[in-house]
Amino acid sequence: MQRITIFLLSGLCVLSLVHCSQNSTDTKSPSHIEKHPQTMAKLPVILDTDANNELDDQHAIAYLLFNGDVFDVEGITVNRTYNGGTIDEQLMEAKRVMELCQALESIPLKKGADKAFDEIEPHLSTPDFDGAEAVDFIIRQAEKERDQPLILLPIGKLTNIALALKKAPHIAENVRVVWLGSNYPEPGEYNQNNDTAAMSFLLQTDVPFEIVTVRYGKPSGTDAVRATPDEIQRLMTGKGPKISPPVTGRHGKEVSCFGDYSINLFEHIDLHGDPPSRALFDMAAVAIVKNPLWASARKIPAPRLSDNTWIDQPTNRRMILLWEDFDRDKIMEDFYDRMDNFVMIGSD
């Protein structure tokens, strides 16, 4: 089998990865990829989030918004998963973080799906289907002419993305889907469990699709990208732009910068491991889009889900990309650096 050669094209450091032929049978890891040079065009992205679920979404949003020299954030869309309350509560949490990052006035925030793909899909022809605001926004943005694919970066369930591709299949050639989720090859995982039908639909859809693995308790997944409360207290106090008036966080405390909100979120979360810590799964997904050298990627034949269990299909000619083995230290170092040296979205 051939080694995949990666070229830098049109300002997107992993363009050849995400446009590799769906009929290719090469399953070897791609060769190393250079990080996104600052002289290159910014990466267009829409982040899709269940923002109020726990605390990794908030850190992913802030990290994305503080990388204004790398990303052109075209919008943030929201969905509801099992935790975090109603779709309006998910939307409100995304709004809080965007306010703290001084981005609410400049970046669209759209309400997306409350229910799951199978429940919504029969109603896509109606103008007010569940999630219409976010889904139609994704379609409009994906239809715009640009020199590189629009990155759709879902860090919750896949419902909004699957609905957009179901309603407007032609956008598949214009997008790259990078999803944070899955314990592959093991079963389960929170984002996956919230909408397995959306997952199955995307596995069978001819669209560049990448999985940024979670793998609870395993060193090879984003579960390994962790922070302790002591680390957050030491490195995040007062970090980020200062805003006035302050924002009241979801736990009732008023904060004037994202760093202080990060501390407050860690004060109200269950910890795991030794030392006790919390994984920043979603933030790691943003990080490897920024710099693919901070993880390993390999192409695999798209598996299928059966009763939420992975079934490998080694003869399947439809290929997807799997991200694993994340460099925790480099990802966290860059995250903390951006809290100190943030570049706001919209900066030249």
N, C-alpha and C positions, 0 to 999 in steps of 0.2 A: 504493500500500500504506500502511496506517495505521501510525503510530508507536505502539509499545506503551507504555501508561501503567502505571507500577508503583505500587502502593499498599502501605502498611505495614498489615498485618492480623495480629491475634492474636500480636503480638510477633515475627513472622518477617519480616525486612526484604525478603525476596525471594519471598514466598509467591505473589504473582501470577505471577512468572516460572515457578515450578516446577509450577504448576497450570494453566498455559495449555492451552487445548484441544488435544488431539492431532489434531484435524481442522482446526486453523487453518492458513492458507497464508501468514500474515504472516512474512516473513523478515528484517525490519529489526531493527537493534539496539535493545534496550530502552533507554528513557530512563534517565538517571542515577538511582542508588538511594542513599538515605541509609545511612550506616553503622549498625550495630546499636546503638541507644541503650542505655545502661546501665540505664535504668529499665524496659526491656522484659523480657519473659520470656526466660530462657536458652534457647539452641538445643539441643534434644535430639539427640545424635549417637552413632553407633557408628562407630569407626575400624576399618577392615579393612586389615591391613598384612603385607607380607613383611619383617619388621623387621630381619632379618639380611642383607639383600641388599647394601647399601652403607652410606651414612651419612645419606641424606636422610630415611629413615623415622624414625630416632631423633630427629632435630630436629623432625619433624612431631609426634611423640608428645609430646615435651617442651613444645613451643609450645602444643599443644592443652590439655595438663594445667595449664599456667600461665595459662590464660585462664578461670579458674573463675567469673569474673563474666559471661562471655559464653556459655560452653558448659555444658550438663548432659551429661557424658559417661556414657552408660549402659553402655558396655563397649568393650573392645578385642578384636578377633578377628584371628586370624593365618592366613596361608596360606603355601605354599611355592612359590617361583619358582626358576628355573634356578640362580641364584647364592645363596650364603648357607647352603648345607648342607641338612640334613634339616628336616622340619617341627618337630621338637623343638628344633633350634638356632634356628629362627625364633622359636619360643615363648620360649626362654630370653633372647634379645636383647630382646624386648618386656618381659619380666619385669625385666631389669636397668634399663631406662630407667624403668619404672614405680616401681621401688624408689628410684631416684635422685630421682624427682619426688614421693616420699612418697604414691603413689597405689595401691600394690599391694593394700593391705588394704581399700580402699574401692571399687575399680572391678573388675568381673569381667574376667578374661582367659581367652579361650576358644580352644582349638585348632581350626583349620579344615582346609581341603582340602589334601591332598598332591598328588593327581593333578588332571587337568583335567575340565571339565564333561562332555564326551562319555563319559569313562570312568566317571564317578560317577553320572550321571543315571539309568541303568537300575536302580540299586540304592537309589534314594531311599525305597522302601517298606520297606526293612530298617532296624532300629533302630540298627545300628552302621555305617552307610555312612561312607565317607571324608569327614571334615569335619562329621559329625553334630553334634558339640558346639557348634561355631560357628553352623552353619546353623540348628539348632533354637533357639538363643539369639536369633538375629536375628529369627526368626519370632515368638517369644514377645514380644519387646520391641515389634515392629511391631504386634502385635495389641492392645496396651494403648491405652486411651482417653487422648487428650491433645488439647490445643487447637491443635496445629500438627503438621506432618509430622515424622516421625523422619528425620533426615538420615543416610543410609548413605554413608560417606565412604571408599570403597576407594582405597588408594594403591599397590596391587599389581595382581595379576591379578583378574579379575572373578568368579572361580569361586564363592566363598561367596555373593555377592549373587545371582548367576544361579540357583544351586541353591535358595536360599531362595524366590525368586519362582516357580521351577518347582514346588516342593513345595507352596507356599501362595500361589497367584495372587491371593487376596483381599487380601494385604497391600499390593499395588501402590497402592491408593488412600490408604494411610497413610504412604507413605515418599517421600523425595526422594533420588535416587541422584546423587552428585557424584563422578565418577571422575577420578583423575589418570592420564592416559595419552594415547597417540595422537600421531602427527605430522600428523594430518589437515590438508590433503588429500593429503599425501605418505604413502607406504606405511611399514609397519614401526613399531617402537617396542617397548621391552622389555616393559612391562606387557601391551600388546596381544598381542605374539607369544607370551606364556606361555599364553594361552587364547583363541584366536580364536573358538572355538565359543561361549564364554560371552559374548563381545562381540556376536556375531551374534544370540544369543538376546535380549539386552537391547535391541538395536536394533529388534527386532520385537515387543517386549513393551510393552503400554500402561502405562508407568510413567514419571513425570517423570525424565528422564535428562539429565545435564549432563556435558560433557567438558571437563576442564581440560587444555588442550593442553601437550605437551612440546616438540615441534619442535626436535630436536637442531640446534644451530648457528644457529638463527634467533632474531632479537630479539623475535619475537612470541609465543614460547612460554615455559613456565616454565624452560627451559634458560637464560634470561637472568637468573634470580634466583640470583645466584652470590655466593660468599664465598671470599676468599683465606685461606690458612693464617695469614698475618700478621694479618689482620683478626680471625680467630677467636682467635688467641693474645692479641691486645690487648684484645678486648672480652668474652671468655668466661671468662677465668681466675677461678676461684673463684665463678662465678655459679650461682645456684639455691640451694635449701635444702640445708643440710649434714646428712648422715646418718652414723650410726654403728651398727654397723660399716660400713666401706666396701664397695663392690661391686667385684668383679673383672671388668673389662671383657673383651670378646671377644679383645683382643690381650694379655691377661694382666696389665695394669696395674690396681692398686687405685685407685679414685677415690671421693671423698666428696660430689661434687656433679655435676650434669649439665654445667656449664660445662667442668670439667676433662675429662670424658669426651668432649665435643665436640672439644677440642684433640687428645686421643688418637686419635680417629677420623680427624681430618684428617691426622695424622702417618702414617697407614697407608692412604692412598688415592691413586690416580692422579689427577693434576691435568691440566687442559686449558685452552687459551686463552692469551691475553696480556692481563693477567698470569695466570700459572697459578692456576687456581681450580677450585671444584667447585660444581655446581648443587644447590640445595636444592629440587628439584622438588616433593616431597611437602609440605614446609612451606608452599609457596606456595598449595597447594590449601586447606589449613586457613585461610590468611590471607584468601583471597577469600570464603570462607564467612563469616568474621568481618566483613569489610568489602568488599562487592562493588564499591566505588568504586576498588579497587586493581587492577582489570582491566576489560576490555570484554567484553560478552556480546552474542551475537546468536543468534537462532533460525534454524535451517536445517532443510529437509526431511531426515529421517533417511536417510543413505546406507546402502549395504550393503557387506559385505566379500566379495570374490571372490579366492581365492588370496592373502589378506592384503593386497589392494589395494583402495582405496576406489573405489566406483562411486557417483557422485551420482545421486539420484533426484528431480529437481526437481518432479515431480508428486506425490510422496509426501505424503500429508496428515498423516502421523505426524511431529511436530516434536520436535527436541531442541535443547538450548542448548549453544553453543560459547563457551568462555572463552579469551581471548587478550589480548595487549598488556598484560602485567603491569607494574605500577609497582614495579620492583625496589627503588628507594630507600625508598619508604614501607613496603613489606613488610619489608625488612631492618631498618629503623629500629624498627618495632613489635616485631619478633622480639627485638632486643637490649634494647629497653625492658622486655619481659616477663621477660627473664632477670634484670634488676635489680629489677623491680617485679612479681614473680609473684603471682598470685592463685590459691590452690590450689583444685582441684575440691572442691565441697562447701561453699565459703565462701558466706555470705549476701551 
